[in-house]
Amino acid sequence: MTGGMNFMKTLRDAPRKKIALAAVLIAAITVTLGCVIYASFPQKDGLDDLPAKPCHGAVSQDTIRKILKDTESVDLRTSQTKPDASFWTTCNVFTQEGSGFHVEARINDSGIPRWREWQVSQGEDEGKPVIDFKAGDSAISWPRRASLYLKCTPELEKDKPSEQYALAIETHIRGSMRIDGEELRQTLANIAIEMAHYAQKKAKCQEKTYVPAPGHPVPF
């Protein structure tokens, strides 16, 4: 793991031309550290050059362009583990100005009350309380973050009926966005929903928990 971190630090400190070359090389391969697969594209020439669905195929470029302001370069970093009881997938997209978002999905072995208690304990967002929305088994929203919970026994764990598994999806933003207010809240909820659909398929969840189709208004 340390080797990978040192590699990324060297990449960040390198001249722009070298970074651009490294980005091309990294785009063609993944760096495997232990059981985690990392893909990093430290320099892209703006949002238009991102893949159509850069977050493992979960979040669309259209969604990203909707919330992030135009920029000359964008930093895309993803990671993902084997889809078993320790499954975890993440995506970070940040502009050179420091604005961006983080979204992740991970297998959780706690029930809804404990999950919700943890989420709410993180505090209010901009002084505004949490709002529930309809997705999965439970979903909650703040002005600048959203979380979603759905039951999910990965296919690799289906022979362990005594265990209870769920997917916990979280997304939050940092910095100034292109949109705000209710539109931003809706978009963050949709990012969580997009990631939920991807994670359900990746883990091959044995439960068929309903998650709304991405891109539609979320009922709060």
Buried (B, 14 or more C-beta within 10 A) or exposed (E): EEEBEEBBEEBEEBEEEEBBEBBEEBBEEBBEBEEBBBBBBBBBEBBEBBEEBBBBBBBBBEBBBBBBBEBEBBBBBBBBBBBBBEBBBBBBBBBEBEBBBBBBBBBBEBBBEEBBEEBBEEEEBEEEEBBEBEBBBBBBBBBBBBBBBBBBBBEBBEEEEEEEBBBBBBBBBEEEBBBEEEEBBBBBBBBBBBBBBBBBEBBEBBEEBEBBEBEEEBEE
